[in-house]
Amino acid sequence: MAASPGGTPAPAVEPLSPQPAAHTPEPGSDSRAGRLSFCKKVCYGIGGVPNQVASSATAFYLQLFLLDVAQIPAAQVSLVLFGGKVSGAAADPVAGFFINRSRRTGSGRLMPWVLGCTPFIALAYFFLWFLPPFTSLRGIWYMTFYCLFQALATFFQVPYTALTMLLTPSPRERDSATAYRMTMEMAGTLMGAAVHGLVVSGAHARNSCEDAALLGPVAISPDAVSAVLSTPLWEWFLQRFGKRMSAVGICVMVPFAILLAAVPTAPVAYVVSFVSGVSIAVSLLLPWSMLPDVVDDFQLQHQHGPGLETIFYSSYVFFTKLSGASALGISTLSLGFAGYEAGACKQAEQVVVTLKVLISAVPTCMILTGLCILLIGPAPKPGHLPPSQDTSRRLSLRRRTSYSLA
């Protein structure tokens, strides 16, 4: 304590308290640096359209093509579909491992994989729908190219979807970019169902009875159209009421699926198809919107550095494809056990009952089970963290973005 000239001790000078930095964002708010322009979101969404067109065409029509056009027995078709899906699922951890360890180039770590797989996917897709002149080995032919197509599509899908984590550190903007991507991909689903359906319909007409009609693109269109139109609405609902509440929208299709099994008529089928698209939109949008939050939560708890995005995304795609392979294999085998005859104008009553169970009871049980898991399980909330943790997360995300992209 210093003395004044008059002998009176001068008061001690207390140190100044640090002032908060200017323009510090509040926890959970989106900074301007993390916002994405409309053009960037649209361009990112368009990137997944070609792969989705091919994937949706195979999902909708490959089983029908193999059964009624290629005239392959139902048991072999089940092996082809199951083997292809398993091959794509097995490629997911491999893709995550190699992409995660790949070196950063002038185009980043992920874009070389996306661009390099595209021409090979197109080639495998062409031979997947090619009808070879021989008949005895057609099962092996389609098994080979379907497995190749699924594996290559995996090496495209994993880095492309993982780009969501690197576009922006803002959770809200990543959800918006995901909604743009899902809308574009569902539009690709519509194009694949409509355009490719015309090709399969023409081939089917030459191999079936005159009074048999292939619903094809007409039946698929209400489903895909409603999904495309409802995706932006579900994105708004998700931002307004949260992801946990949005999960309830998956149940919209349950009563209509039961109605279709009870009243299997064409008008009911169109209504059910349209309503199902609303549920499909949220069932596809919600998991992809939750995945970046899971990655953020994991890195925040375990203090991991950047580069784990492809591991999480490949793991999610792996289990998705594995469940899809099981569903396709079980459904096709069920039709085979029920007495399905390829090319027949009229199927047995057991086949009709089996189809009703597959389109009503099985999806209803799966939807309710998944909804219970979503509602009971914990949900990471990266937008509502303490200030210190929120700042640390944002800095980590900015370092990861600058590290991963050129």
Secondary structure, 3 states (H helix, E strand, C coil): CCECCCCCECCCCCCCCCCCCCCCCCCCCCCHHHCCCHHHHHHHHHCCHHHHHHHHHHHHHHHHHHHHHCCCCHHHHHHHHHHHHHHHHHHHHHHHHHHHHCCCECCECCHHHHHHHHHHHHHHHHHHCCCCCCCCCHHHHHHHHHHHHHHHHHHHHHHHHHCHHHHCCCHHHHHHHHHHHHHHHHHHHHHHHHHHHHHHHHHHHCCCCCCCCCCHHHHHHHHHHHHHHHHHHHHHHHHHHCHHHHHHHHHHHHHHHHHHHHCCCHHHHHHHHHHHHHHHHHHHHHHHHHHHHHHHHHHHHHCCCCCCHHHHHHHHHHHHHHHHHHHHHHHHHHHHHHCCCCCCCCCCHHHHHHHHHHHHHHHHHHHHHHHHHHHHCCCCCCCCCCHHHHHHHHHHHHHHHHHHCC
